[in-house]
Amino acid sequence: MKKSKKRVRLLVTGGSGFIGTNLIEYLRTRNASFLNIDISAPLCSQHTPFWKKVDILNPQALQKTFREFKPKCVVHLAARTDVVEGTTVEQDYRVNTEGTENVISAIKATPSVARVVITSTQYVHQPGHIPTDDEDYEPHTVYGQSKVITEKLTRQANPECTWTIIRPTNVWGPWHMRHRRELLRVLKKGFYLYPGKKTVIKSCGYVKNVVYYILRILEIPKETVNGKTFYIGDEPIDQFEWVNSMSRQLRGRNVYIVPRWIMHGMALVGDVITVVRGCKFLINSDRYKNMTTDYLIPMKKTFDVLGKGPHTLEEGVRDTAAWLEMLDAKS
């Protein structure tokens, strides 16, 4: 992205999260005036000067912040993104529903706002379901259900400014703290087992390409993005290609390939251990299903309108490994 000659006032909700941290880091090196509002402190200490603690479930504090900052652009990233058994949309995902409603109200009450990006997810439909249009929903998780509400609230409100909904695919890269705790550590230690040699195609997105798309939406002519919905990610790839590239970068060796029938048996054992002992095993049936199921996303509209992200798989793998090494050296 080229540096802008004019400073644009950009407000980011949830800028202390995974995608938000990468967005703030990019903005920090550019000619932009920006503010991160989040209930959590930034993951990166260098981002603290740009952070204000604001809860989007507090509409008064939210609207006050909008009035004072007078943003021209808003990127709404704040959300609960995990999937926990036994949770409900009404009680546990209020930040995705009521929070989004509050953000939209603040946007509509702030005359300076000209462009808005509202973040949804690919999980508004389940694997195997290719939507026929932007409102063809088939969520299979409570998180996905909450994001369906996010989208419906946005369309119903239909702000007068230019607004766009994005659906990030399976995003990876630096500052993905759950990946660091789980997947990347397992890969680095050589404990990761890949289920068989059958190709599994996934739609994934390197986080710096996701940031590129967000900023691109805020820059290109409004008629190309206003009221539109875009999946945000890279070309679908064989899951093994990504996993193996990361393994070679982290430990200099390929991942271990295990026959699917053995992995399936291990997953069933993991289910029993979880129930009997109440602790997590290396793999369970849900994880096995995820590892062996294609999840294709219709990306053509995104590439036709926004182009393709500038960062390669190899670049992302090196960047992620360097970030992991940096954090491990500090801990």
C-alpha positions as a printed NumPy array, in Angstrom:
array([[  0.   ,   0.   ,   0.   ],
       [  1.249,   3.478,  -0.837],
       [  1.569,   6.113,   1.818],
       [ -1.318,   8.541,   1.75 ],
       [ -0.565,  12.237,   1.449],
       [ -3.585,  13.048,   3.593],
       [ -3.856,  11.761,   7.145],
       [ -7.016,   9.707,   7.551],
       [ -8.58 ,   9.344,  10.985],
       [ -9.232,   5.638,  11.48 ],
       [-10.926,   4.065,  14.488],
       [-10.425,   0.344,  15.052],
       [-12.544,  -1.686,  17.449],
       [-10.782,  -4.771,  18.765],
       [ -7.344,  -3.587,  17.703],
       [ -5.738,  -5.575,  20.538],
       [ -6.722,  -8.89 ,  18.979],
       [ -5.011, -11.01 ,  16.339],
       [ -6.042,  -9.258,  13.121],
       [ -6.234,  -5.925,  14.933],
       [ -2.632,  -6.141,  16.16 ],
       [ -1.402,  -6.666,  12.598],
       [ -3.567,  -3.783,  11.357],
       [ -2.286,  -1.429,  14.069],
       [  1.305,  -2.448,  13.353],
       [  0.836,  -1.562,   9.691],
       [ -0.81 ,   1.778,  10.507],
       [  1.958,   2.601,  12.966],
       [  4.417,   2.832,  10.081],
       [  2.142,   4.873,   7.809],
       [  0.831,   8.411,   7.604],
       [ -2.37 ,   7.75 ,   9.512],
       [ -4.123,   9.048,  12.598],
       [ -5.725,   6.089,  14.335],
       [ -7.178,   4.853,  17.59 ],
       [ -7.658,   1.336,  18.908],
       [-10.582,   0.872,  21.282],
       [-10.618,  -2.45 ,  23.113],
       [-11.332,  -3.772,  26.606],
       [ -7.945,  -5.54 ,  26.538],
       [ -4.488,  -3.981,  26.433],
       [ -2.533,  -4.428,  23.172],
       [ -0.612,  -7.657,  22.621],
       [  2.344,  -5.548,  21.493],
       [  3.566,  -2.971,  24.032],
       [  4.533,  -0.559,  21.241],
       [  0.829,  -0.188,  20.438],
       [ -0.147,   1.094,  23.891],
       [ -0.01 ,   4.815,  22.936],
       [ -2.736,   4.168,  20.347],
       [ -5.072,   2.274,  22.699],
       [ -8.063,   3.473,  24.697],
       [ -9.93 ,   1.104,  26.977],
       [-13.522,   1.16 ,  25.815],
       [-16.17 ,  -1.552,  26.079],
       [-18.41 ,  -1.616,  23.   ],
       [-21.159,  -3.005,  25.26 ],
       [-21.177,   0.431,  26.929],
       [-23.006,   2.591,  24.339],
       [-22.448,   5.866,  26.217],
       [-18.67 ,   5.446,  26.441],
       [-18.568,   4.252,  22.845],
       [-20.463,   7.224,  21.444],
       [-18.389,   9.628,  23.529],
       [-15.202,   8.163,  22.035],
       [-16.597,   8.486,  18.507],
       [-17.596,  12.115,  19.12 ],
       [-14.183,  13.026,  20.498],
       [-12.065,  11.215,  17.892],
       [-14.24 ,  12.081,  14.862],
       [-13.099,   9.159,  12.676],
       [-13.458,   9.196,   8.929],
       [-13.05 ,   5.407,   8.69 ],
       [-14.089,   2.644,  11.098],
       [-12.898,  -0.963,  11.096],
       [-15.023,  -3.078,  13.425],
       [-13.014,  -6.132,  14.506],
       [-14.074,  -6.493,  18.155],
       [-15.662,  -9.896,  18.723],
       [-15.645, -13.113,  20.655],
       [-14.269, -15.675,  18.205],
       [-13.825, -18.906,  20.133],
       [-16.251, -21.814,  20.078],
       [-17.003, -23.318,  23.471],
       [-19.5  , -26.102,  24.093],
       [-22.537, -25.036,  26.089],
       [-22.374, -21.331,  25.185],
       [-25.326, -19.396,  23.805],
       [-25.574, -16.442,  21.464],
       [-27.758, -14.471,  23.848],
       [-25.551, -14.784,  26.937],
       [-22.016, -15.402,  25.696],
       [-21.67 , -13.605,  22.354],
       [-23.24 , -10.269,  23.24 ],
       [-20.144,  -8.44 ,  22.024],
       [-20.869,  -9.816,  18.528],
       [-24.552,  -8.887,  18.6  ],
       [-25.296,  -6.038,  21.032],
       [-21.744,  -4.76 ,  20.609],
       [-22.115,  -4.515,  16.843],
       [-25.476,  -2.81 ,  17.262],
       [-23.836,  -0.229,  19.533],
       [-20.986,   0.325,  17.063],
       [-23.445,   0.874,  14.218],
       [-25.41 ,   3.342,  16.352],
       [-22.204,   5.246,  17.115],
       [-21.333,   5.295,  13.408],
       [-24.747,   6.67 ,  12.471],
       [-24.445,   9.346,  15.161],
       [-21.013,  10.5  ,  13.941],
       [-21.217,  12.696,  10.804],
       [-17.469,  12.43 ,  10.105],
       [-17.652,   8.7  ,   9.319],
       [-17.432,   8.053,   5.567],
       [-16.235,   4.433,   5.342],
       [-16.925,   1.379,   7.506],
       [-15.731,  -2.228,   7.461],
       [-17.738,  -4.683,   9.57 ],
       [-16.085,  -8.03 ,  10.269],
       [-18.046, -11.268,  10.046],
       [-16.643, -14.765,   9.401],
       [-16.625, -17.64 ,   6.923],
       [-18.475, -19.615,   9.598],
       [-21.796, -18.041,   8.661],
       [-21.988, -21.205,   6.594],
       [-20.612, -24.639,   7.354],
       [-18.079, -26.685,   5.38 ],
       [-19.562, -28.16 ,   2.225],
       [-22.183, -25.452,   1.829],
       [-21.42 , -22.978,  -0.97 ],
       [-23.752, -19.993,  -0.457],
       [-25.856, -18.879,  -3.4  ],
       [-25.909, -15.239,  -2.236],
       [-24.719, -13.031,   0.644],
       [-27.725, -13.883,   2.805],
       [-27.658, -17.641,   2.293],
       [-26.671, -18.698,   5.811],
       [-26.007, -22.118,   7.285],
       [-23.926, -21.679,  10.466],
       [-22.874, -24.767,  12.418],
       [-21.423, -23.072,  15.517],
       [-22.729, -20.585,  18.067],
       [-19.982, -18.203,  16.922],
       [-21.239, -18.475,  13.341],
       [-24.808, -17.827,  14.503],
       [-23.681, -14.68 ,  16.295],
       [-21.977, -13.407,  13.149],
       [-25.135, -13.998,  11.112],
       [-26.756, -11.551,  13.521],
       [-23.813,  -9.16 ,  13.031],
       [-24.445,  -9.156,   9.289],
       [-28.224,  -8.82 ,   9.585],
       [-27.895,  -5.873,  11.973],
       [-25.548,  -4.138,   9.52 ],
       [-27.821,  -4.64 ,   6.531],
       [-30.91 ,  -3.603,   8.466],
       [-29.234,  -0.427,   9.727],
       [-27.875,   0.376,   6.236],
       [-25.721,   3.342,   7.38 ],
       [-25.6  ,   6.357,   5.06 ],
       [-21.825,   6.066,   4.824],
       [-20.052,   3.519,   2.614],
       [-20.135,   0.184,   4.431],
       [-18.727,  -3.248,   3.646],
       [-18.963,  -6.626,   5.361],
       [-15.911,  -8.887,   5.306],
       [-15.794, -12.596,   6.05 ],
       [-12.211, -13.609,   6.896],
       [-11.37 , -17.21 ,   6.116],
       [ -9.115, -19.286,   8.388],
       [ -6.583, -16.552,   9.164],
       [ -3.051, -17.34 ,  10.351],
       [  0.162, -15.471,  11.065],
       [  1.971, -13.452,  13.765],
       [  0.068, -12.602,  16.953],
       [ -2.335, -15.527,  16.663],
       [ -1.921, -16.431,  20.316],
       [ -4.046, -19.598,  20.27 ],
       [ -2.011, -20.937,  17.353],
       [  1.128, -20.157,  19.339],
       [ -0.128, -22.07 ,  22.383],
       [ -1.413, -25.026,  20.412],
       [ -0.614, -25.658,  16.739],
       [  2.749, -23.903,  16.395],
       [  4.2  , -25.347,  19.596],
       [  3.113, -28.854,  18.587],
       [  4.695, -28.382,  15.151],
       [  7.906, -27.028,  16.649],
       [  8.242, -29.978,  19.028],
       [  7.564, -32.476,  16.234],
       [  4.38 , -33.826,  17.836],
       [  2.061, -32.869,  14.973],
       [  0.565, -35.851,  13.127],
       [ -1.026, -35.378,   9.724],
       [ -3.943, -37.695,   8.813],
       [ -3.036, -39.637,   5.666],
       [ -2.045, -38.523,   2.183],
       [ -5.466, -37.556,   0.83 ],
       [ -5.66 , -33.922,  -0.282],
       [ -7.701, -31.607,   1.955],
       [ -8.396, -28.175,   0.467],
       [ -8.891, -25.227,   2.81 ],
       [ -9.468, -21.522,   2.266],
       [ -6.949, -19.737,   4.48 ],
       [ -5.614, -16.21 ,   4.738],
       [ -2.232, -14.884,   5.795],
       [ -3.035, -12.063,   8.196],
       [ -0.981,  -9.4  ,   6.395],
       [ -2.984, -10.061,   3.256],
       [ -6.147,  -9.658,   5.336],
       [ -4.859,  -6.256,   6.49 ],
       [ -4.134,  -5.372,   2.861],
       [ -7.726,  -6.162,   1.882],
       [ -9.214,  -4.154,   4.752],
       [ -7.246,  -1.05 ,   3.779],
       [ -7.949,  -1.622,   0.1  ],
       [-11.683,  -1.582,   0.81 ],
       [-11.266,   1.777,   2.545],
       [ -9.434,   3.264,  -0.457],
       [-11.049,   2.099,  -3.695],
       [-14.119,   3.799,  -5.239],
       [-17.098,   3.46 ,  -2.945],
       [-19.432,   2.129,  -5.63 ],
       [-17.323,  -1.025,  -5.896],
       [-17.627,  -1.918,  -2.199],
       [-20.679,  -0.152,  -0.77 ],
       [-23.153,  -2.606,   0.703],
       [-21.065,  -5.542,  -0.539],
       [-19.812,  -8.658,   1.241],
       [-16.358, -10.091,   0.567],
       [-14.614, -13.224,   1.75 ],
       [-11.111, -12.218,   2.779],
       [ -8.245, -14.639,   2.333],
       [ -5.876, -16.287,  -0.114],
       [ -6.279, -18.902,  -2.822],
       [ -7.509, -22.226,  -1.385],
       [ -4.591, -24.627,  -0.861],
       [ -3.874, -28.173,   0.215],
       [ -3.803, -28.064,   4.029],
       [ -0.714, -30.283,   4.013],
       [  1.235, -27.667,   2.036],
       [  0.732, -25.055,   4.754],
       [  1.362, -27.41 ,   7.681],
       [  4.453, -28.936,   6.108],
       [  5.896, -25.544,   5.127],
       [  5.52 , -24.366,   8.71 ],
       [  7.06 , -27.556,  10.087],
       [ 10.113, -27.234,   7.84 ],
       [ 10.527, -23.607,   8.87 ],
       [ 10.176, -24.309,  12.595],
       [ 12.14 , -27.539,  12.937],
       [ 13.74 , -28.27 ,   9.571],
       [ 11.733, -31.453,   9.012],
       [  8.484, -32.577,   7.409],
       [  5.466, -33.421,   9.536],
       [  4.734, -37.048,  10.321],
       [  2.018, -38.603,   8.148],
       [ -0.13 , -41.196,   9.925],
       [ -2.772, -43.398,   8.218],
       [ -6.256, -42.008,   8.69 ],
       [ -7.597, -45.129,  10.384],
       [ -4.972, -44.784,  13.093],
       [ -5.706, -41.081,  13.542],
       [ -9.423, -41.818,  13.737],
       [ -8.777, -44.383,  16.461],
       [ -6.654, -41.899,  18.369],
       [ -9.456, -39.346,  18.093],
       [-11.931, -41.796,  19.648],
       [ -9.491, -42.453,  22.489],
       [ -9.204, -38.701,  22.924],
       [-12.985, -38.429,  23.246],
       [-12.995, -41.006,  26.034],
       [-10.105, -39.352,  27.887],
       [-11.876, -35.988,  27.698],
       [-15.074, -37.423,  29.17 ],
       [-13.479, -39.655,  31.831],
       [-10.572, -37.491,  32.959],
       [-11.815, -34.053,  31.913],
       [ -8.581, -33.111,  30.155],
       [ -7.649, -32.483,  26.541],
       [ -5.933, -35.11 ,  24.43 ],
       [ -3.731, -34.534,  21.369],
       [ -6.729, -35.107,  19.1  ],
       [-10.474, -35.745,  19.369],
       [-13.251, -36.467,  16.883],
       [-14.048, -32.81 ,  16.244],
       [-10.412, -32.049,  15.53 ],
       [-10.079, -35.099,  13.293],
       [-13.151, -34.074,  11.294],
       [-11.751, -30.574,  10.861],
       [ -8.412, -31.939,   9.668],
       [ -9.999, -34.207,   7.066],
       [-12.794, -31.993,   5.696],
       [-12.508, -29.586,   2.78 ],
       [-13.674, -26.015,   3.483],
       [-13.926, -24.149,   0.2  ],
       [-14.874, -20.49 ,   0.036],
       [-16.051, -18.586,  -3.075],
       [-13.157, -16.134,  -3.515],
       [-13.679, -15.031,  -7.134],
       [-15.602, -11.835,  -6.314],
       [-12.899, -10.792,  -3.86 ],
       [-10.095, -11.272,  -6.354],
       [-12.059,  -9.606,  -9.183],
       [-12.758,  -6.462,  -7.135],
       [ -9.855,  -6.249,  -4.688],
       [ -7.123,  -8.165,  -6.475],
       [ -4.919, -10.625,  -4.62 ],
       [ -2.875, -10.028,  -1.508],
       [  0.795,  -9.161,  -2.078],
       [  2.279, -11.612,   0.442],
       [  3.216, -15.209,  -0.43 ],
       [  2.814, -18.377,   1.613],
       [  6.589, -18.613,   2.014],
       [  6.817, -15.028,   3.282],
       [  4.028, -15.617,   5.761],
       [  5.604, -18.815,   7.067],
       [  8.967, -17.096,   7.608],
       [  7.291, -14.12 ,   9.279],
       [  5.245, -16.322,  11.606],
       [  8.252, -18.436,  12.574],
       [ 10.325, -15.302,  13.312],
       [  7.537, -13.931,  15.516],
       [  7.289, -17.215,  17.414],
       [ 11.041, -17.281,  17.98 ],
       [ 10.934, -13.696,  19.243],
       [  8.24 , -14.451,  21.815],
       [  9.874, -17.706,  22.885],
       [ 13.168, -15.874,  23.433],
       [ 11.418, -13.401,  25.732],
       [  9.565, -16.026,  27.757]])
